Amino acid sequence: MKLFVGLGNPGAKYAGNRHNIGFMALDQIADDHGFSPWKSKFQAQLSEGVLGGEKVLLLKPQTFMNLSGQSVGEAMRFYKLTPADVIVLHDELDLAPGKARVKQGGGHAGHNGLRSIHSHIGADYGRVRLGIGHPGHKDAVAGYVLRDFAKADEVWLDDLLRGISDGAASLAKGDGGKFMNAVALRVAPPRSSTGQAKAKSKGDTQSPQAVQKAAPSEAQAEDTRSPMEKLLDKFK
């Protein structure tokens, strides 16, 4: 059994905040993979389902970000899970918007939600770091993460969330590489050879056929003989 924890703050006021991207990721997974309706348990919203044959619990702590660890600790004790069974999806200031990285263990880098989880279960849990970008100055961070995503963010945010959902089964199985491939296919899909060919032909000033058609007319343009001279040449 795996426990996927999405970090965020409860309530409609915070629903669209950058800080709530972890909640958004779990909502996408639940919707796409037929998870059970959300119910209140462990000071959180909990949903259950199966991903790639693995039973998975989705947990959205409702304690506010700074106390997220209380909820995570309760759920772990109830289901007799270890930190290795836990994967936390959270916003990451040090990654560009739309980027994602998988990490096992490590520090909390000042993230209040991770700091709380560290204090309750230690540091040996998995993380999916979801890039939201940095406002540029540390004094602007609090206001930045508690503001909604901008309209311009909608396209990459939708692609990122769908990619996370696409790769959720691989994440549950512990295959971080396959999970990242699924995210990449949504966020930065490869260009098809057909598309490249079309792009190239648009950039060409003349196609080979056009050059061939132009050749006779260019030759005629260079013929400066008069009609009489052309007629006389035929009898030579």
C-alpha positions as a Markdown table, in Angstrom:
| # | Residue | x | y | z |
|---|---|---|---|---|
| 1 | Met | 0.0 | 0.0 | 0.0 |
| 2 | Lys | 1.2 | 3.5 | -0.8 |
| 3 | Leu | 0.2 | 6.8 | 0.7 |
| 4 | Phe | 0.2 | 9.8 | -1.7 |
| 5 | Val | 0.1 | 13.0 | 0.3 |
| 6 | Gly | -0.8 | 16.3 | -1.5 |
| 7 | Leu | 0.1 | 19.5 | 0.3 |
| 8 | Gly | -2.0 | 22.6 | 0.4 |
| 9 | Asn | -4.4 | 24.7 | 2.6 |
| 10 | Pro | -8.1 | 23.8 | 3.1 |
| 11 | Gly | -11.0 | 25.9 | 1.9 |
| 12 | Ala | -12.2 | 27.7 | -1.2 |
| 13 | Lys | -10.1 | 30.8 | -0.4 |
| 14 | Tyr | -6.8 | 28.8 | -1.1 |
| 15 | Ala | -8.0 | 26.4 | -3.7 |
| 16 | Gly | -6.3 | 28.1 | -6.7 |
| 17 | Asn | -3.1 | 29.1 | -4.8 |
| 18 | Arg | 0.3 | 28.0 | -6.0 |
| 19 | His | 0.8 | 26.5 | -2.6 |
| 20 | Asn | -2.0 | 24.1 | -3.3 |
| 21 | Ile | -0.6 | 22.4 | -6.4 |
| 22 | Gly | -0.2 | 19.2 | -4.3 |
| 23 | Phe | -4.0 | 19.1 | -3.7 |
| 24 | Met | -4.6 | 19.7 | -7.4 |
| 25 | Ala | -2.4 | 16.8 | -8.4 |
| 26 | Leu | -4.3 | 14.4 | -6.1 |
| 27 | Asp | -7.6 | 15.7 | -7.4 |
| 28 | Gln | -6.5 | 14.9 | -11.0 |
| 29 | Ile | -5.4 | 11.4 | -10.0 |
| 30 | Ala | -8.7 | 10.7 | -8.2 |
| 31 | Asp | -10.8 | 11.9 | -11.1 |
| 32 | Asp | -8.9 | 10.1 | -13.8 |
| 33 | His | -8.5 | 6.7 | -12.0 |
| 34 | Gly | -11.9 | 6.2 | -10.4 |
| 35 | Phe | -10.9 | 6.6 | -6.8 |
| 36 | Ser | -13.5 | 6.6 | -4.0 |
| 37 | Pro | -15.3 | 9.8 | -3.0 |
| 38 | Trp | -13.3 | 12.0 | -0.6 |
| 39 | Lys | -14.1 | 11.4 | 3.1 |
| 40 | Ser | -12.9 | 13.1 | 6.3 |
| 41 | Lys | -10.4 | 11.0 | 8.3 |
| 42 | Phe | -7.0 | 11.6 | 10.0 |
| 43 | Gln | -7.6 | 15.4 | 10.0 |
| 44 | Ala | -7.6 | 15.2 | 6.2 |
| 45 | Gln | -9.6 | 14.4 | 3.1 |
| 46 | Leu | -9.0 | 10.7 | 2.1 |
| 47 | Ser | -9.7 | 8.8 | -1.1 |
| 48 | Glu | -8.8 | 5.2 | -1.9 |
| 49 | Gly | -8.1 | 3.4 | -5.2 |
| 50 | Val | -5.8 | 1.1 | -7.1 |
| 51 | Leu | -3.0 | 2.2 | -9.4 |
| 52 | Gly | -1.1 | -0.5 | -11.4 |
| 53 | Gly | -2.3 | -3.2 | -9.1 |
| 54 | Glu | -1.2 | -1.3 | -6.0 |
| 55 | Lys | -3.6 | -0.1 | -3.4 |
| 56 | Val | -3.1 | 3.7 | -3.0 |
| 57 | Leu | -4.5 | 6.2 | -0.4 |
| 58 | Leu | -4.7 | 9.8 | -1.4 |
| 59 | Leu | -4.4 | 12.2 | 1.6 |
| 60 | Lys | -5.0 | 16.0 | 1.6 |
| 61 | Pro | -4.3 | 17.3 | 5.1 |
| 62 | Gln | -6.9 | 19.8 | 6.3 |
| 63 | Thr | -4.7 | 21.1 | 9.2 |
| 64 | Phe | -3.2 | 24.0 | 7.1 |
| 65 | Met | 0.2 | 23.6 | 5.7 |
| 66 | Asn | 2.3 | 24.2 | 8.8 |
| 67 | Leu | 0.7 | 21.2 | 10.6 |
| 68 | Ser | 0.5 | 18.7 | 7.7 |
| 69 | Gly | 2.7 | 16.2 | 9.5 |
| 70 | Gln | 0.0 | 15.6 | 12.2 |
| 71 | Ser | -2.4 | 14.1 | 9.5 |
| 72 | Val | 0.3 | 12.1 | 7.8 |
| 73 | Gly | 1.5 | 10.6 | 11.0 |
| 74 | Glu | -2.0 | 9.5 | 12.0 |
| 75 | Ala | -2.6 | 7.8 | 8.7 |
| 76 | Met | 0.7 | 6.1 | 8.7 |
| 77 | Arg | 0.2 | 4.7 | 12.2 |
| 78 | Phe | -3.4 | 3.5 | 11.4 |
| 79 | Tyr | -2.3 | 1.6 | 8.3 |
| 80 | Lys | 1.1 | 0.5 | 9.7 |
| 81 | Leu | 3.0 | 2.2 | 6.9 |
| 82 | Thr | 6.7 | 3.2 | 6.9 |
| 83 | Pro | 8.2 | 6.5 | 5.5 |
| 84 | Ala | 9.2 | 4.5 | 2.4 |
| 85 | Asp | 5.5 | 3.9 | 1.6 |
| 86 | Val | 4.8 | 7.7 | 1.6 |
| 87 | Ile | 5.1 | 10.0 | -1.4 |
| 88 | Val | 4.5 | 13.7 | -0.8 |
| 89 | Leu | 3.5 | 16.0 | -3.8 |
| 90 | His | 4.3 | 19.6 | -3.1 |
| 91 | Asp | 5.1 | 23.0 | -4.6 |
| 92 | Glu | 8.8 | 23.8 | -5.3 |
| 93 | Leu | 10.1 | 27.3 | -5.6 |
| 94 | Asp | 13.5 | 26.2 | -6.9 |
| 95 | Leu | 12.1 | 24.6 | -10.0 |
| 96 | Ala | 10.8 | 26.4 | -13.1 |
| 97 | Pro | 7.1 | 26.4 | -13.6 |
| 98 | Gly | 5.9 | 23.1 | -15.1 |
| 99 | Lys | 9.0 | 21.1 | -14.1 |
| 100 | Ala | 8.8 | 18.1 | -11.8 |
| 101 | Arg | 11.4 | 16.1 | -10.0 |
| 102 | Val | 11.2 | 12.9 | -8.0 |
| 103 | Lys | 13.3 | 12.6 | -4.8 |
| 104 | Gln | 13.7 | 10.1 | -2.0 |
| 105 | Gly | 14.6 | 11.5 | 1.4 |
| 106 | Gly | 16.6 | 14.7 | 2.1 |
| 107 | Gly | 15.9 | 18.1 | 3.7 |
| 108 | His | 12.8 | 20.2 | 3.8 |
| 109 | Ala | 14.5 | 23.3 | 2.3 |
| 110 | Gly | 12.4 | 25.6 | 4.4 |
| 111 | His | 9.0 | 24.3 | 3.1 |
| 112 | Asn | 6.6 | 24.5 | 6.1 |
| 113 | Gly | 4.6 | 21.5 | 5.1 |
| 114 | Leu | 7.7 | 19.3 | 4.7 |
| 115 | Arg | 9.1 | 20.7 | 7.9 |
| 116 | Ser | 6.0 | 19.5 | 9.7 |
| 117 | Ile | 6.1 | 16.1 | 8.1 |
| 118 | His | 9.8 | 15.7 | 9.0 |
| 119 | Ser | 9.0 | 16.4 | 12.7 |
| 120 | His | 6.4 | 13.6 | 12.7 |
| 121 | Ile | 7.8 | 10.8 | 10.5 |
| 122 | Gly | 11.4 | 11.7 | 9.8 |
| 123 | Ala | 13.0 | 12.5 | 6.4 |
| 124 | Asp | 13.0 | 9.1 | 4.6 |
| 125 | Tyr | 9.8 | 9.6 | 2.6 |
| 126 | Gly | 9.5 | 10.2 | -1.2 |
| 127 | Arg | 8.7 | 13.5 | -2.7 |
| 128 | Val | 7.4 | 14.8 | -6.1 |
| 129 | Arg | 8.6 | 18.4 | -6.4 |
| 130 | Leu | 6.3 | 20.5 | -8.6 |
| 131 | Gly | 7.9 | 23.6 | -9.9 |
| 132 | Ile | 6.0 | 26.9 | -9.5 |
| 133 | Gly | 9.0 | 29.3 | -10.0 |
| 134 | His | 10.4 | 31.9 | -7.6 |
| 135 | Pro | 9.2 | 35.5 | -7.2 |
| 136 | Gly | 12.9 | 36.6 | -7.2 |
| 137 | His | 13.2 | 37.7 | -3.6 |
| 138 | Lys | 12.7 | 35.8 | -0.4 |
| 139 | Asp | 10.6 | 38.5 | 1.1 |
| 140 | Ala | 8.1 | 38.0 | -1.7 |
| 141 | Val | 7.7 | 34.3 | -1.2 |
| 142 | Ala | 4.8 | 34.2 | 1.3 |
| 143 | Gly | 2.6 | 36.4 | -0.9 |
| 144 | Tyr | 3.7 | 34.6 | -4.1 |
| 145 | Val | 2.8 | 31.1 | -2.9 |
| 146 | Leu | -0.6 | 32.2 | -1.4 |
| 147 | Arg | -1.7 | 33.8 | -4.7 |
| 148 | Asp | -3.6 | 32.0 | -7.4 |
| 149 | Phe | -1.9 | 30.8 | -10.5 |
| 150 | Ala | -2.0 | 33.4 | -13.2 |
| 151 | Lys | -4.2 | 32.9 | -16.3 |
| 152 | Ala | -1.0 | 32.4 | -18.4 |
| 153 | Asp | -0.1 | 29.4 | -16.2 |
| 154 | Glu | -3.2 | 27.4 | -17.1 |
| 155 | Val | -1.7 | 25.6 | -20.1 |
| 156 | Trp | 1.5 | 24.3 | -18.5 |
| 157 | Leu | -0.4 | 23.6 | -15.2 |
| 158 | Asp | -3.0 | 21.4 | -16.9 |
| 159 | Asp | -0.3 | 19.6 | -18.8 |
| 160 | Leu | 1.7 | 19.0 | -15.6 |
| 161 | Leu | -1.3 | 17.7 | -13.7 |
| 162 | Arg | -2.3 | 15.4 | -16.5 |
| 163 | Gly | 1.2 | 14.1 | -16.8 |
| 164 | Ile | 1.3 | 13.3 | -13.1 |
| 165 | Ser | -2.0 | 11.4 | -13.4 |
| 166 | Asp | -0.7 | 9.5 | -16.5 |
| 167 | Gly | 2.4 | 8.4 | -14.5 |
| 168 | Ala | 0.7 | 7.8 | -11.2 |
| 169 | Ala | 0.7 | 4.0 | -11.6 |
| 170 | Ser | 4.5 | 4.0 | -12.2 |
| 171 | Leu | 4.9 | 6.3 | -9.2 |
| 172 | Ala | 3.0 | 3.8 | -7.0 |
| 173 | Lys | 5.3 | 1.0 | -8.3 |
| 174 | Gly | 8.4 | 3.0 | -7.4 |
| 175 | Asp | 9.4 | 3.5 | -11.0 |
| 176 | Gly | 10.4 | 7.2 | -10.9 |
| 177 | Gly | 12.0 | 7.1 | -14.4 |
| 178 | Lys | 8.8 | 5.9 | -16.0 |
| 179 | Phe | 6.8 | 8.4 | -14.0 |
| 180 | Met | 9.0 | 11.3 | -15.2 |
| 181 | Asn | 8.7 | 10.0 | -18.8 |
| 182 | Ala | 4.9 | 10.2 | -18.5 |
| 183 | Val | 5.1 | 13.8 | -17.2 |
| 184 | Ala | 7.5 | 14.8 | -20.0 |
| 185 | Leu | 5.2 | 13.4 | -22.7 |
| 186 | Arg | 2.5 | 15.8 | -21.5 |
| 187 | Val | 4.7 | 18.9 | -20.7 |
| 188 | Ala | 7.1 | 18.6 | -23.6 |
| 189 | Pro | 5.8 | 16.1 | -26.2 |
| 190 | Pro | 8.3 | 15.1 | -29.0 |
| 191 | Arg | 7.8 | 16.7 | -32.4 |
| 192 | Ser | 6.6 | 14.3 | -35.1 |
| 193 | Ser | 8.7 | 13.8 | -38.2 |
| 194 | Thr | 5.7 | 15.0 | -40.3 |
| 195 | Gly | 5.5 | 18.2 | -38.3 |
| 196 | Gln | 9.2 | 18.8 | -38.9 |
| 197 | Ala | 8.8 | 18.2 | -42.6 |
| 198 | Lys | 6.0 | 20.7 | -42.8 |
| 199 | Ala | 7.9 | 23.3 | -40.9 |
| 200 | Lys | 10.9 | 22.9 | -43.2 |
| 201 | Ser | 8.9 | 23.2 | -46.4 |
| 202 | Lys | 7.3 | 26.4 | -45.1 |
| 203 | Gly | 10.8 | 27.8 | -44.6 |
| 204 | Asp | 12.0 | 27.0 | -48.1 |
| 205 | Thr | 11.7 | 29.8 | -50.6 |
| 206 | Gln | 11.3 | 27.3 | -53.5 |
| 207 | Ser | 10.5 | 23.6 | -53.7 |
| 208 | Pro | 12.5 | 21.4 | -56.1 |
| 209 | Gln | 9.4 | 21.2 | -58.4 |
| 210 | Ala | 9.2 | 25.0 | -58.5 |
| 211 | Val | 12.9 | 25.2 | -59.4 |
| 212 | Gln | 12.4 | 22.8 | -62.2 |
| 213 | Lys | 9.4 | 24.7 | -63.6 |
| 214 | Ala | 11.3 | 27.9 | -63.4 |
| 215 | Ala | 14.3 | 26.6 | -65.4 |
| 216 | Pro | 12.7 | 26.7 | -68.9 |
| 217 | Ser | 11.3 | 30.2 | -68.4 |
| 218 | Glu | 14.7 | 31.4 | -67.2 |
| 219 | Ala | 16.3 | 30.0 | -70.4 |
| 220 | Gln | 13.7 | 31.7 | -72.6 |
| 221 | Ala | 14.3 | 35.0 | -70.9 |
| 222 | Glu | 18.0 | 34.7 | -71.9 |
| 223 | Asp | 17.2 | 34.2 | -75.6 |
| 224 | Thr | 17.6 | 37.7 | -77.1 |
| 225 | Arg | 17.2 | 36.7 | -80.8 |
| 226 | Ser | 14.7 | 38.5 | -83.0 |
| 227 | Pro | 11.8 | 36.5 | -84.5 |
| 228 | Met | 13.4 | 36.7 | -87.9 |
| 229 | Glu | 16.7 | 35.4 | -86.6 |
| 230 | Lys | 14.9 | 32.5 | -84.9 |
| 231 | Leu | 13.2 | 31.6 | -88.2 |
| 232 | Leu | 16.4 | 31.7 | -90.2 |
| 233 | Asp | 18.1 | 29.5 | -87.6 |
| 234 | Lys | 15.5 | 26.8 | -88.2 |
| 235 | Phe | 16.7 | 26.5 | -91.9 |
| 236 | Lys | 20.3 | 26.3 | -91.1 |
